[in-house]
Structures are given as structure tokens and as C-alpha cells.
Amino acid sequence: MPTAEITYTRPWVAPYQQRMLDCPARYTVTEASTKAGKTASHIIWLFEQALQGQPGQNFWWVAPVYNQAKIAFARMKQQVSTPGFFVANESSLTLTLPTGAILWFKTAEKPDNLYGDDVYAAVFDEFTRSREEAWFALRSTLTATQGKCKFIGNVKGKKNWGYKMAQKARQDTTGTYAYFKITAYDAVEAGILKQEEIEEAKRDLPEAVFRELYLAEPSEDGSNPFGLTHLRRCLLPTGLAPGPAVAYGIDLAKSFDYAVIAGLNAQGYTCQLDRWQSPWGETKRRILSLPDISTLIDSTGVGDPIVEEVMQTRRRTEGFKFTSQSKQQLMEGLTLAFQQTALGIPSGWLYDELEAFEYVYTRTGVQYAAPAGLHDDGVCALALAWRAYTTLHHQKAAYVVHAL
């Protein structure tokens, strides 16, 4: 049976969107303002690529996390076709065209899951918020087909692979890569955003955050709350400092995370740092083997019964429940310590976690966390240790004043 003819007319796109979509370069990298239409336009591009595909050929939309992939999946169904045009599989997030070509909406959370298929065209959405390993995997799927890939995302500082990819595209002279930068004011001129909304955001947000989200201008520190300059100033030249520890912070493992013990000496320098994955029984034994000094342990969720058991033996141990508000306060204390160079840290995996750690402004406040796919167990343990350390010193100061 012959395939029914498909009539397609491209939806309206702004001139800057058209330049991105029609660029002949194999790889285009677009750093853009939030809400400037990068997702909507690239949904159109991927759909057009799939329309030219053959039965069984794969076309991918890759996003940092599942929920973002699902949003793009829903928008594709609503944005570019009449109802019933696609055969949609809600569980696998696939859309099959009448031509037999298949659109997949994937997550970059586990890069190993991206290997294997042959992909004929792809969009890597919010690539600056994903791990570079996901690009390595995606690149392998484009090899046999020589498929194109378009990278789109907000600017996220200068310390990530996405920034380096953008610089590579800007400097390319071979025609393989092309670079685009879209600001909020470009979107205002195109009628996509309102000028007053941009000015309100400028008033509401810190300058560095506004410049990244709306002007696509990376700051030196990106969204790192500690400041990369301050972190470097707090690096210990010889690794861990000499002990003994006077305060401990302990972050307990959850799912694929690590349990971490961070110990600070009398000068506030990191003198003990342990990280492991093990059953709860082994974790409890490790904690109970520590000296009975001022200790603050993550008691959130499954950690609560562990902390209760430990506190029966250790007199100077307290639990700390993580909420958005309590974590913000904890991280603000750690930020101040770095700014005052009051804390010493070793190089290595803890420093890498601290460097990658970020904050995000939301409607409910500031959220602190590691980027998707990365860990912040060491950051949390260090912040708990610093809280225990400062509490201990405040108690000592109060005792001295009282004694006088």
C-alpha cells in the first residue's frame, strides 16, 4: 500500500531561529537566554529531519533528566502536527511517523544507556547541565550515519565542558561547527519576550545570575556559591592537615551516593576524609569507632534511625535534617568560611565536588545541589563538620566569658 502524501509547512520562526535551523554546519552550538525559543525551534528542526527519514531510522532528543525529556516529548506532539499524526508510546517516550522514522526522547542521566543505536540527527538540550560523558556516547551513535547534532542551552559558567564546546564552535574555521548566541533582548526584538519582564528579572536576580540566564554571558564562577577564587585560596598545600580532629560532619549514603566522614582539626583544616559505600551495619560500625567529639550527622529520611542508635553511645553527636531552608543556611555558613579563608581543604575528589556544586534560584527560594549525575556527599559532610566546629568554638567562647 503506498504511503499517504505528507504536506508540511514550517511554523513561523524568528529570523535568529531560522539561522540556527538552516545552518549547514554538522554541529551547531547555541548559548541562549532562558525562554528565547530555543526548545520550540529545535523541536521543529528535529521533526523536519525525521520527516526525511526511512522506516526504523532513529532521531533523538537528549535532555539532562527524564522530566525535561518528557516535556519535549509532549511539546513535539502538540506543536508540530495534527492530532493522531504520530504513533506515540508514552512509556518509552517515542513518536513514530507515518514514514516509519522514530523520534526518541532520551535522558543523559546515565550516559552508558545512550550507546548502541545508529542516530540520524539529534538535539542535545541543556547540554551545559549534563555530563560530558553523555556527549561522548551520543557522538558514537552519530558516527555510522554522519548525523547532525544541535546543542542548545543556557550559559553555566566557564568551568564546564559545555563552555569549552561553545568556544570550540566559535573558533571553528572548517565549517564543521557553528556558534550562535541569543540574548533576551534578541527575543524581545523578535516578539517572543516582553521588555518589562526582562527588566523585572534584572531587578530580581543577582547580576551574575541575570547575565548568564538572560544575556548568555558566563561568569567566572558560574552558579557556584563558594566562589572558585575562594576555594583555591583554601586549598591545603600538603593534602590533609595533621590531626587530631575536633569536629566531624557525616553525610549518610542514599541510593547511589556515598557515605562521607569529614573531620576538622583545631585550626578548621580538613584532617580526615573518608568516603565509602556499604550496608548500614558497616556504616554504623565506622561511625561508632570514631573518637567521641563534636559530631553532626545527616538524619534525613533513612538516616534518622541510624543517628538515634549512634546517639545512644556517643554523647557529643547530634542529627541534622536536610530541608531546602536548613540546607541553604548550612551552605551559607560554609560559603562564609571559604570567603574568610577560615577553612582548609585538600585537592582531589572533595575539591571537585565543591567546584561543581551550584545554586539555582526558584520560586520557593535558593536550592543548593550537585549538577545532575554528580555527587555532593563530601560537600554536605564538610558543611556539617564546619557547623559542628563553629558550634564547638562558640560554646568554648561562651564558657570563657562566663568564667571571667
DOBA-741323 format. One record per atom (N, C-alpha, C, O): residue in one letter; x, y, z. Coordinates in steps of 0.05 Angstrom, whole numbers, plus 5000, padded with zeros to 4 digits. Atoms other than C-alpha are relative to their C-alpha. Layout:
BEGIN
AXYZ...
END
This chain:
BEGIN
M501749765000M500050005000M501850255000M503550275017P498249775001P503150674980P499550185025P497350195036T500149824977T504651165036T498650264993T499150374971A501449755006A499951765040A501950234999A503950245013E498349775003E502952415018E499850185025E497750225036I499949824977I505152875075I500650284991I502650334978T499649725007T504353615066T500950155026T499750135047Y498849874976Y508754025113Y500650294994Y501850354973T499249725001T509354775124T501350075026T500150035047R498549924976R514555025173R498450215016R497650415004P501249794984P511355415231P501850254999P504150244992W498549764999W513456135239W502349985020W501949885042V497749984982V520356225269V501250284997V501050404975A498649745001A524156865286A502449984982A503549764978P497750015017P529857055240P502449865012P503849714999Y497750134987Y535156845291Y499549705003Y501549545001Q500650294999Q531656165299Q500449884973Q501549654971Q499750105027Q531556075224Q503049964993Q503749764981R497150025005R539056205220R501249755014R502949615003M499150244985M540255665273M499149744986M500749564982L501150245011L535755155240L501149944972L501549704965D499150045027D538255255169D503050004996D504049974974C497149995001C545655285186C501049734989C500249524999P499050255012P549354765143P502149855017P502749625010A498050134984A554554605197A498949755012A496649735019R500950264989R554353895223R499250045030R497349925039Y500549954972Y554554145295Y499550305005Y501250464997T500549724992T551354795319T499850015030T498549845043V500149964971V552255055390V498750275005V499750474996T501549764994T547255555415T499950055030T498849905045E500349914972E548055925481E497950225000E498250424986A502449825003A541456275493A498850075026A499149935047S501649914977S537356665542S497849795006S496949654988T502350164993T532056285580T497550114986T497250354983K502549945013K525356275544K500250164974K498550324967A499549865025A528256535479A499149834976A499549924953G501150165022G525055975438G501949804989G501549704966K498150205011K530955505431K498849724999K499349574980T501350275000T526854885450T497949984978T497949794963A502150005020A520955065406A501149984972A500149834955S498950005028S525255195345S501449744994S501349644972H498550255006H529554575353H498149755000H498949554988I502050215004I523354135361I499250004970I498849784959I500749985029I521554385291I502249884983I501749724965W497750105016W528554225265W500149705001W500449574981L499850294998L528653515292L497649864986L498049654974F502350115014F521653385265F500550004970F499949814956E499449985029E523853625196E502149794992E501949674970Q498050205006Q529953165199Q498649724999Q499249564981A501450264999A525452575218A498249964976A497849734967L501850025023L520652725161L501549894976L500349774958Q498450105023Q526352565113Q501149725005Q502549614988G498950264993G527951915149G498549774988G496449804976Q501150245011Q526651205128Q498949825023Q499549885047P501150184979P522950645166P502249905019P504349795009G498250104981G526650465230G502450185007G503950125025Q497949814994Q531451055229Q499450165025Q497150245029N500349884974N532551395296N500950295000N502950364989F499449724997F532452135313F499650065030F497550005041W500049974971W534052345385W499850285009W501050474998W499949764984W532452905432W501149915027W499949745040V498650084976V537152845492V499950235020V500850455014A500249794979A535753235557A501449905025A501949665028P498550084976P539453245624P498549795018P499749605027V501550184983V533852895663V497449924987V496650044967Y502450115012Y527552495649Y497850204996Y496550214975N502349815002N522553045664N500350204978N498450274965Q499649815022Q525753515614Q499649864973Q498549984955A500550155024A525652975561A497049964995A496049974973K503050045002K518252855576K498650254991K496750244976I501149745008I516753595569I500350044969I498450124956A499549975029A519953605499A498349804984A497349874963F501750205013F516152965481F497150114997F495950084976A502849895000A509453295500A499850244980A497850274966R500149775017R511253935463R500249924970R498950054953M499950105027M513053555400M497349914990M496549984968K502750095008K506253225399K498150234995K496550224976Q501949785001Q502653885409Q500850214979Q499150344967Q499049775014Q507054355369Q500049974970Q499450164955V499450025029V508454075300V498249824984V498849774960S501650185017S502953615278S497150015008S496450125029T502850034994T495553495274T499649755019T501249575018P500550234982P492553015327P499949734984P498749714963G500050275012G493752285310G502149964979G502349744968F498050035020F499552415264F502249805009F503049644993F498050184989F504552055309F498649755011F496349765019V500750234982V504051365339V501850045024V504250005023A498549934977A506051545409A500249775020A498249635025N499650204978N508951075462N500850165025N503150255027E499549834977E508351435528E502049895019E503550045033S498150114981S512450945568S502950024990S504750065007S497349995010S518550945522S500750284989S502950334980L499649725010L517651685501L501049994971L503150104964T499350015029T517751525426T497650094984T495350054992L502149925019L513851815368L500849894973L502949954963T499550135026T513451415304T498450154978T496050184980L501349855022L512051805240L498749804980L499449574980P501150185021P507851525182P502149894982P501749684969T497850105016T514451445145T501449775013T503049634999G498650224986G516750945198G502450105015G503649955031A497949884984A522151415226A499150035028A496750085033I500849994971I522351435302I501550235014I503950255012L498949794983L523452035347L500149895029L498149815040W499650104972W526351845415W500750245018W502050435009F499449794980F526552295477F501549875023F500349735039K498250154983K532452075519K500950185023K500850435022T498849864978T535652265585T503049955000T503949734993A497050024999A543152395594A500949925028A503349925033E499250064973E543052175667E501949775002E503849785018K498250235000K546351505652K501249984972K500049854954P498950005027P550951605592P500349734987P500149704963D499650265012D552250865583D497549904985D497749744967N502550085013N544850785563N499750124973N497850054958L500249875026L546051225502L501649864978L501249924955Y498450145020Y550950755468Y498349804985Y496349704996G501150235013G548850255415G498550074974G499249954953D501649955023D543850555366D501550174979D503550294985D499149815021D545150905299D498050225000D495650184997V501849774998V542251605303V500650184976V502950244970Y499749855025Y541052035241Y500050305005Y500950454987A499949724992A540152705276A499250025029A497749865039A500549984971A540052945348A500050295009A501350464997V499949744985V538653545393V500949935028V499749765041F499150034973F542553585458F499050245015F500350455014D501349784986D538054015502D501450055027D502149865041E498749924975E541054395561E502649855005E503149745026F497650164999F547754085546F501950095021F503549935031T498149904980T551454535595T499349895028T500949915046R500850124974R547654185652R500249705000R499349575019S499650295002S549553485630S503049935002S504750114999R497350094999R555853075637R501249974972R499849904953E498750035026E560953065581E499949724989E499949674965E500250285009E560552305580E497649954983E497649774966A502450045016A553552365552A500550094971A499449964953W499349925027W556352745492W501749794987W501449734963F498350215011F561652215482F498249774989F498649674967A501750225008A556151685480A498350084975A498049934956L501649905022L551652105434L501650024975L500749954953R498349975024R557452245387R500549734987R500649714963S499650275011S558551495379S497749914983S498049764964T502350095015T551451395355T499750154973T498250064956L500249845025L552351925300L502249924980L502250034958T497650065016T558651605272T499349874974T500149964952A500650155025A555951105222A498250154981A498450124957T501949855016T550451575198T501050274991T499950394973Q499049735004Q554652205198Q497850215005Q497650414991G502249834993G548652525231G500850265012G503050305022K499649734989K547953245252K499150005030K497549845038C500849964972C547353485324C499950305006C501750444999K500249724992K544954145352K499950015030K498349885043F499749964972F546954355422F498550265008F499050474995I501449764991I542354845459I500150015030I499949805043G500049984971G542655115530G500650285010G501450454995N499249754986N543655675580N502949995006N504149775007V497249984991V550555915598V500249915029V498549975045K499750104973K553155575661K502950035009K504349845015G497349954992G559755905679G502149914980G501449854957K497850065018K566555755649K501549745007K503549674995K498550234990K568455125686K498949734990K499649525001N501250255010N564354615647N500749944971N501650124957W499350085027W565354235583W498350144979W499250194957G501849865019G559454595551G501250274992G501050354969Y498749755007Y563155255555Y502349964980Y502650114961K497750075018K569254935522K498949934972K500250004952M501250075025M564754645468M499150254985M499650274960A500949755013A561855335454A502450164989A502350274967Q497649865010Q568855635449Q501149874976Q502150004957K499050155023K570855085401K498450084975K499450124954A501749935023A564855255357A500550284991A500450344967R499549725007R566355995360R502550034983R502750204966Q497449985012Q573455885337Q500349824975Q502449834962D499750195022D572055355284D500150154973D498650334968T499849885026T574255535214T499649794978T499949854954T500350215020T572754875179T497149974990T496649844970G502850035008G565154945175G498649775013G496249725010T501250224986T564054335218T498350095023T496149985028Y501449894977Y561854745278Y499150284993Y500350434977A500949725001A557755385282A498950085027A497849925042Y500849904974Y556255825342Y497950214998Y498050384980F502149804999F550056235359F499750095029F499849935048K500549894973K548756695418K497450164998K497150344981I502649875000I541556915433I499550135027I499449985047T500549874974T540257435487T496950055003T495450024984A502849944995A533657615519A499150244983A496750254975Y500849775016Y533758275481Y499649934971Y498150064957D500550115027D534257895415D497149894999D495749934980A502650124999A527957525437A497850225003A495650194992V501949784999V524558185455V499650124973V497350184965E500249895027E526158465386E498449824981E497049924964A501550195017A523157835355A497149975009A495649834995G502750024990G516857905396G499449755016G497149695022I500450254985I517957265436I499950065030I498449935044L500049924971L519357605504L499150295002L499350454983K500849734994K516758245536K502350155013K503650055031Q497849844989Q521658805552Q499650045030Q501650025045E500549964972E518358935620E500649765017E501549785040E499350254986E519258205640E503049985004E503949895025I497150024999I526658245625I501050205021I502850145037E499149804981E527458885665E499349925029E500849985048E500750104973E523758575724E501949795009E502749785033A498050204993A528357975722A502650125008A504050025026K497549874995K534258435721K500050125029K502150125042R500249894973R531758765786R500049785021R501049825043D500550214980D530058105820D502549835004D502849725026L497850194998L536457705806L502750135004L503150364996P497249904998P543757785825P501150054972P500449914953E499049935026E547658095768E501249764984E500649734961A498750225013A551757475753A498049804990A498349684968V502150195008V545557035750V498550114976V497949974957F501449885023F541857525705F501649994975F500549924953R498349995024R547657585657R500249724988R500349704963E499950275011E548056835650E497349914988E497249814965L502650105009L540656685644L498850164977L497350054960Y501449835020Y538557275601Y501950124979Y500950204957L498149885019L544857545567L501949794988L503649864971A498250215009A548456875556A503050085003A504650024986E497349924994E554757155588E501049855024E499949885046P499150174978P558556655631P501650175021P503250345014S498449884979S561256885698S502349825006S502349594999E497750164993E567856655725E499349765017E500449545013D500850214981D564556245780D497549854992D496849665005G502550125007G558156065744G498050025023G497750245034S501950004978S552955865796S501249875025S499749775041N498750114977N558055635847N499750195024N500550425022P500549814978P556055925915P502550085016P502650285029F497749954984F563055885945F502050204987F503450345001G498049835015G567056255891G502549844995G503949755014L497750175007L572555895854L502650125011L504449985018T497649874989T577656415876T500349935029T502649885038H500050074971H575856295949H500849715005H502349655023L499350284997L576255545940L503049954996L504249815012R497150045005R583255585911R501750115023R503850005029R498549894977R585556025969R499949825024R501749845041C500250184977C583255496018C501349734996C501149565014L498750255005L587054925986L502449965018L504150145021L497750064983L591954586033L502349904982L501849734965P497850075018P598854516001P500949715002P502149614983T499050284996T600253826030T497749805003T498249585014G502250194997G593453496025G498650035027G498250255036L501349994973L590153316091L501950135020L504350085020A498549874978A592353726151A500549805022A499149595023P499650184977P595153386213P497750025020P496450235022G502250014980G590153176266G501050085028G503250195030P502550155002P587153046313P497650174993P497750424993A502549865006A580053226292A498750095026A498849965047V501649904977V575953656340V497050004993V495450045011A502850005008A569453626299A499749824975A501449824958Y500750175023Y566253136250Y497450084987Y495550175001G502549995014G561053206197G499649744984G501649654971I500550265013I557852576168I497550014983I495350074993D502350015018D553452516107D499549714994D501449564986L500750285004L549851846101L499249954971L498050124958A500550075028A549151486034A497049964995A495649855012K502750055009K542651475996K500249914971K501550034954S500050135026S541551035934S502949974989S504449825001F497350045012F547851115890F502150185013F504450185003D498149824988D551151625936D502049865018D501949625022Y498050104982Y556951545984Y499450105029Y498250325032A499849904972A557451596060A502750145002A504750034992V497549844998V562752116078V500350105029V498450195041I499249884975I566252306142I502150214994I504150164981A498149785002A569752986144A500750095028A499050155044G499049924974G574053166204G501650254998G503350284980L498549754999L576753856221L501750015025L500849935047N498349984977N582653996267N499550275014N497650415007A500549764984A583254566317A500250264984A499150474992Q499849775017Q585155056261Q497850024979Q497750224964G502150015020G579054876220G500949894973G499649934953Y499050135024Y583154486169Y499149714998Y498949585019T500850285004T580853826139T502349815006T504349824993C497950184992C584853286174C499249714996C500849534999Q500950275004Q580552676160Q497850014979Q496050184980L502050005022L576452496098L499749714991L501649604979D500550285008D573351816086D497449994984D495550124990R502450035017R568451606032R499749714993R501649584985W500550285006W565250926021W497149944994W495350114999Q502750105004Q559150526001Q499949725014Q501549555008S500250264986S556949956047S497249985013S495750185013P502550034985P550849666084P500050185025P502150265034W500349834977W548150066142W501549905025W502650075040G498650104977G551249606193G502950085000G504050165021E497249935002E558249736168E500450305004E502350395017T499949714996T556850486165T499850075029T501350245039K500349944971K554550486237K502549935015K503350075034R497550084986R560850106259R502250204995R503750265014R498049805006R565250616224R499650255018R501550365029I500649774984I561751186260I500649965029I501850135042L499650064971L562050856328L503049975007L503750005030S497150034995S569550746320S501450275002S503850285009L498749734999L570851496316L500250105029L498650015046P499949884973P573051896377P497450155006P496250264988D502549874992D567252176416D500450305003D500650415025I499749715001I567952906395I497650124987I495849974979S502349865012S563053426369S499549904972S501249924954T500650135026T559553076311T497150074992T495350075008L502649945011L553753276266L499549814977L501149794958I500650215020I550452726224I497450064986I495550144998D502449985016D545452756168D497949805010D498449565009S502150174990S539052486198S497550014983S495349954993T502349985018T534552586138T499049734991T500749564984G501150255010G529852016120G501149755013G500949725037V499050264990V533151336127V502350035019V503049855033G497849954981G538851656166G499150035028G500750015047D501049934974D534351816225D500449775020D501549825042P499550224981P534451116258P502949955006P503649875028I497150044997I541951056247I501150205021I502650135039V499149794982V543151716283V499049955028V500449995048E501150064974E538551516340E501749795014E502249815038E498450224989E542550876351E502850115008E503850055030V497349904995V549251246347V499950195025V501850185041M500249804977M546951786397M499749865027M500349985047Q500250154975Q545651246449Q502849945011Q503149915035T497250064992T553251126451T501750255001T503550275018R498349765002R556251796431R498650245012R496450325003R501249784986R554752376478R500050264985R498350434989R499749745014R557052926431R499150004971R500050154955T501050035028T553252716369T497250114999T495550075016E502749905005E547153076341E499349944971E501049914953G500950045027G542852966280G499350274986G498750475000F500749765016F541553476224F498249914977F499049764960K501950075022K535453426179K500250204978K499950444982F499749825024F536353706109F497250074990F495649894983T502249895014T530754146083T501150214982T503550284983S499049785017S531154686030S501150235016S503150355010Q499149784984Q531655206084Q502549945017Q504350105018S497750064983S536454846131S502549964983S504750024992K497650045017K541054656072K501050274991K503450314989Q499149735008Q541155376049Q501650135022Q503750255017Q498649894978Q543155606118Q502749875005Q504750005010L497550154997L548455066123L502050084979L504450124986M498249935021M551455236056M500850295001M503050364992E499249724997E551355976070E502250035021E504050195019G497950004980G555555836132G502749904988G504850014994L497650115013L560455426090L501250214981L503650254978T499249795018T560655986038T501650225015T503750315005L498649794984L562556496091L502849905009L504750065010A497550114992A568056036116A502150024977A504450094982F498249985023F571156006046F500750294994F503050354988Q499549725006Q570456756036Q502050125020Q503550305013Q498249904979Q574156876102Q502649845002Q504349895019T497750185000T579356336086T500449885028T502749865038A499950124973A577656026153A500149704999A500349575020L500250295003L577355316126L502249904981L502950044962G497950125017G582754866096G499049754988G497849585002I501050245014I581154336044I502249884983I503950034973P498050135017P585253826005P499150004971P496750044965S500850045028S585453755930S498949724996S499149565015G501150275005G582253145898G496950004997G495850214989W502950035006W575052895896W498350205015W496250295005L501649804985L572553365951L500150274987L498050404984Y499749745014Y575253975915Y498350004975Y497050204968D501650025024D571953725851D497150035006D495650174991E502849964992E565253675886E499450295007E497450394998L500549724992L565954365916L500050184975L498450374973E499849845024E567854655848E497549974983E496650164970A502350055017A561854325813A497450085014A495450125000F502449944985F556854505868F498750264990F500250444982E501349765012E551655015847E497450075016E496449925031Y502649914989Y545655415869Y498250084977Y499150164955V502049935020V539255535830V497850165013V496850095034Y502249844989Y534056085842Y497449884990Y497049854966T502750105007T526955805843T497950185013T498650375028R502249844988R520156085862R499949975030R498850155044T500250054971T520855785931T502650075015T502850035039G497549924987G527956045945G502449894985G502249814962V497550095012V535055835932V500449705006V500149625029Q499550294997Q536555095921Q503049954995Q504150044975Y497250075003Y543554815931Y500249704995Y499049545008A499750295007A545654155899A502349974980A503250164968A498150075022A550653805854A498549994974A496149944974P501350045026P549153815779P499049724996P500049535009A501150265005A545153235752A502249804994A503949854977G498150225005G549152585754G502650025017G504249845016L497749974984L554452855802L499449975030L497049965037H500450044971H555452785878H500650255016H502250425007D499349794982D555353275935D500249905029D500050065047D499950124973D556252795994D502350135016D502050195039G497749874986G563153096010G499450285008G500250375029V500749724994V560453806006V498250015025V498650175043C501850014977C554853626055C501549935026C501050055047A498550094976A559553266103A501850235010A502050285034L498249784993L564453856102L498350235013L499150345033A501749794989A558754356115A499049925028A498950095046L500850104973L556353926174L502350025019L502050105042A497649984983A563453896201A500550295008A501250355031W499649724994W564054646196W498050115020W498650265038R502149924981R557454746232R500749895028R500550045048A499350124974A559754266288A502550155011A502650205035Y497549864991Y566554626291Y499350285011Y500350355032T500749734991T563555326297T498350005025T498650175042T501650034975T558455096348T501849945024T501450055045L498150074979L564054796389L501550255009L501850295033H498549764993H568055446387H498350215013H499250355031H501849814987H562055866405H499549925029H499450085047Q500450104973Q560855426465Q502450065018Q502250135041K497549954985K568155496486K500250305007K501050375029A499849714996A567856256478A498050085022A498750255039A502049944979A561456286520A501049925027A500550065047Y499050104975Y564755876574Y502150185011Y502250245035V497849824992V570856326576V498950265011V499750365032V501249754992V566556956581V498649965027V498950125045H501550064975H562256636636H502049965023H501550055045A498050054979A568556416674A501350275009A501850315033L498949744993L571357116671L498150165017L498750395025
END
